[in-house]
Amino acid sequence: PGGGPLAVWVQAAAARTRPERPASFRILTAPGMTAAQATAYCSKLSWAYGEYVAGGMGDLTNDDDGTQADINARLAIAQCHEGQTGAAIPVLQQELRRNKVPVPPV
């Protein structure tokens, strides 16, 4: 079902870095937000990362070549798509700050 090479890569990276989900698995949303609010905010952060950091305007000099930070951010974006906003939002906020990009308001 589509998605392209990047989606396959992100899924493979995510599978290597997280344990199997137990039957009692629950989607975690960001504290103080409804699921819809957290999803919308996570999308806003993902867009900002893609537009200003992954698009080449970010400062990746703080992390060797920026590879690990980029992997972490892309994994967080995948988590946003899965509804794991509680895990994704702090990572995306951190990466935006690290790259001197203003973090969008909630």
N, C-alpha and C positions, 0 to 999 in steps of 0.2 A: 503493500500500500504506500507507495511514493515517499516523499520526504527528501530524497536526494542523498548524496554522499555525506554531507555534513550531519544530517539527522541520524544517519546510521552510525557515524563516528561518535556523536554525542551520546546516543543510546549505548554504544559499546563502552564508552568511558564511564557512563553512569552505572552500568552493570558491574564494572570492575571496582567501583568505589563505594558501593552501598550494599548492605546485606539484603538477603531476600526478604520480602514483605510477609510478615506473619498473617494468618487469617484474620486476626483482630486489628489489622492495620487501619489507621484512621488518617485522613488528610489533615495536615496541620496548617492552620491559618495564622496569620500574624496576630499577635495579641492586640486586643482593643479594636479589631476590625471585623466586620462581617466577612463571610467568604467572598461575596461579590466585591466589597471594597478592597480586600486584599488582592484579589485577582486583577482588578483594574489598576491598583498601585503597582503591582508586580509587572504588569504590562508596560506601564509608564517607565519604570526603571529599566526594563529590558530594552525598550525603544531608545532611551537615553544612552545606554551602554553601546548599543549597536550604532547609533548615530554619531556619537562623539568620541568613543574609545575605540571600538572595533573598526570604525571608519577611518582611523589613522590620526585623529586629533588628540588622543590621550598621551599622557606621559608614562611610557612603559619603562623608563630607565631605572625605576626603583627595584626591579625584579629581574636581574640578569637580562634575559631577552623578553621578559613578559609572558613567557609560555605558560607557566603554572597559573599565574593570575588569570590569563585568558581562558584556560581550561576550567578553572573554578567558576568564572563568570558564565561561560557557556553551559556548564552543568547547572548553575543556578537558573539560567533562562529555561533550560529543559524542565527543571523542577517547577517553574512558574506554569509551564504548559500542563504539567501533571497535577496542578493544584497544591503543590507543596510550598505555599507562599511563606510559611513560617521559617523554613530553612533558606529559601531563596532571597527574600528581601534583605536580610542583613548582609549577605555576600555582595549583592549588587550595590547596595549603599556604600559598602566599604570600597569596592572597586571604583565606583564613581569618585569618591573622595580621594582615593589614592592617585587617581588620574586628574585631580584638580577640576573635576566637572561638578557643578552644583547639583546637589541631590534634590530632585523634584519634591515639592511639598505633598503631604498625604492628601 
